[in-house]
């Protein structure tokens, strides 16, 4: 019986060694799988955060451009009122008024859609807006020769609104450029 116990003990001891070795190998396997899973989760999380950041920056660019478009539209809406106020003075130069009206017409023809922004469309928009600004500044310089018109309260109010709109446009352009730079980094 003693031999049997000894035999059983030796078999148990050998099996225990085998199971211990097996458990160690499994532990290493589990640790390796855990590390791999952690690395995959970190990579996925980083990619997701990068994508979400790109979407956020893209939306920031779209919002900034929409504000530029809104300010351009505000300026174009003020121009007819300004022109009509100035037209009331019969001896005003028609050539300057026609230049402002044509520049406004050209600026309103340009597509300001956020989805179609590329280098050429931005260049076209900037050119038409620059022509409109130039025509408006010629109009305001010409008005200096007419003291009665300068004294008109409607004209002064419209001129103040137009100056405020020009400041808004400059601010919106600056914010658009900042949002675009942030998106490009």
C-alpha positions in Angstrom: 0.0 0.0 0.0 2.8 2.2 0.8 4.2 1.7 -2.7 0.8 2.6 -4.1 0.8 5.8 -2.2 4.2 6.6 -3.2 3.4 5.8 -6.8 0.2 7.9 -6.7 2.2 10.7 -5.1 4.9 10.6 -7.7 2.2 10.6 -10.5 0.4 13.5 -8.8 3.7 15.4 -8.4 4.5 14.9 -12.1 1.0 15.9 -13.2 1.1 18.9 -10.9 4.4 20.0 -12.5 2.7 19.6 -15.9 -0.3 21.6 -14.9 1.9 24.3 -13.3 3.8 24.5 -16.5 0.6 24.7 -18.4 -0.8 27.4 -16.2 2.4 29.5 -16.6 2.1 29.2 -20.4 -1.5 30.2 -20.3 -0.7 33.1 -18.0 1.9 34.3 -20.5 -0.6 33.8 -23.3 -3.3 35.8 -21.5 -0.8 38.6 -20.7 0.3 38.7 -24.3 -3.3 38.8 -25.6 -4.2 41.5 -23.0 -1.3 43.6 -24.2 -2.3 43.1 -27.8 -5.9 44.0 -27.0 -4.7 47.1 -25.2 -2.6 48.2 -28.1 -5.5 47.7 -30.5 -7.8 49.7 -28.3 -5.3 52.5 -28.1 -4.7 52.6 -31.8 -8.5 52.6 -32.5 -9.1 55.3 -29.9 -6.3 57.5 -31.4 -7.7 57.0 -34.9 -11.2 57.9 -33.7 -10.0 61.0 -31.9 -8.1 62.1 -35.0 -11.1 61.6 -37.2 -13.4 63.5 -34.7 -10.9 66.3 -34.6 -10.8 66.6 -38.4 -14.6 66.7 -38.5 -14.6 69.4 -35.8 -12.0 71.5 -37.7 -13.9 71.0 -40.9 -17.1 72.2 -39.3 -15.2 75.2 -37.8 -14.1 76.1 -41.4 -17.6 75.8 -42.7 -19.0 77.9 -39.9 -16.4 80.6 -40.4 -17.0 80.7 -44.1 -20.8 80.9 -43.5 -20.2 84.0 -41.4 -18.1 85.6 -44.2 -20.9 84.9 -46.6 -23.5 86.3 -44.2 -21.5 89.5 -43.9 -21.0 89.8 -47.6 -24.8 89.4 -48.0 -25.4 92.1 -45.4 -23.2 94.5 -47.3 -24.9 93.7 -50.6 -28.3 94.3 -48.9 -27.1 97.8 -47.7 -25.8 98.9 -51.1 -29.3 99.5 -52.8 -30.4 101.6 -49.9 -27.2 103.6 -50.1 -27.5 104.1 -53.8 -31.1 105.1 -53.6 -30.3 107.7 -50.9 -27.5 109.1 -53.1 -29.7 109.1 -56.2 -31.9 111.6 -54.6 -29.3 114.2 -55.3 -29.8 114.9 -59.0 -26.4 116.3 -59.8 -24.6 113.2 -58.6 -22.3 111.5 -61.0 -24.1 108.6 -62.7 -20.9 106.8 -63.7 -20.0 106.2 -60.0 -23.5 104.9 -59.2 -23.5 102.6 -62.2 -20.1 101.2 -61.2 -21.4 100.4 -57.7 -24.5 98.7 -59.1 -22.5 96.7 -61.6 -20.0 95.6 -58.9 -22.8 94.5 -56.7 -24.4 92.6 -59.5 -21.1 90.8 -60.3 -20.6 90.0 -56.6 -24.0 88.5 -56.3 -23.5 86.2 -59.3 -20.5 84.5 -57.6 -21.4 81.2 -55.9 -20.6 81.4 -52.2 -21.4 77.7 -51.5 -19.4 76.2 -48.6 -19.3 72.8 -50.3 -17.6 74.1 -53.4 -14.7 76.0 -51.8 -11.5 75.6 -53.8 -8.7 77.9 -54.7 -10.2 79.2 -57.9 -13.6 79.9 -56.4 -12.0 81.7 -53.4 -9.9 83.8 -55.8 -13.0 84.7 -57.8 -15.0 85.6 -54.7 -12.1 87.8 -53.4 -11.8 89.5 -56.8 -15.5 90.4 -57.0 -15.6 91.5 -53.4 -12.5 93.7 -53.9 -14.1 95.3 -57.0 -17.3 95.9 -54.9 -15.2 97.5 -52.1 -13.3 99.6 -54.6 -16.6 100.9 -56.2 -18.0 101.7 -52.7 -14.9 103.6 -51.7 -15.1 105.6 -55.0 -18.8 106.4 -54.2 -17.9 107.5 -50.7 -15.0 109.7 -51.9 -17.3 111.3 -54.5 -19.9 112.0 -51.8 -17.4 114.2 -50.1 -18.1 116.8 -52.7 -21.7 117.0 -51.7 -22.2 118.6 -48.2 -26.0 118.4 -48.4 -25.7 114.6 -48.9 -23.2 114.2 -46.1 -25.6 116.0 -43.8 -28.5 113.7 -44.7 -29.2 111.5 -41.7 -30.2 108.5 -43.8 -27.0 108.7 -45.7 -25.0 109.0 -42.5 -26.8 106.0 -40.9 -26.2 103.9 -44.0 -22.6 104.9 -44.2 -22.1 103.9 -40.5 -23.8 100.6 -41.1 -21.7 100.0 -44.2 -18.5 100.8 -42.2 -19.6 98.4 -39.5 -20.3 95.7 -42.1 -16.8 96.2 -43.6 -15.4 95.7 -40.1 -17.5 92.5 -39.7 -16.3 91.2 -43.0 -12.7 91.8 -42.0 -13.2 90.1 -38.7 -15.1 87.1 -40.3 -12.3 86.7 -42.9 -9.7 86.7 -40.1 -11.6 84.0 -38.2 -12.0 82.0 -41.5 -8.3 82.1 -42.1 -7.6 81.0 -38.5 -10.1 78.1 -38.8 -8.5 77.1 -42.1 -5.0 77.2 -40.6 -6.1 75.1 -37.7 -7.7 72.6 -40.1 -4.6 72.4 -42.2 -2.4 71.6 -39.2 
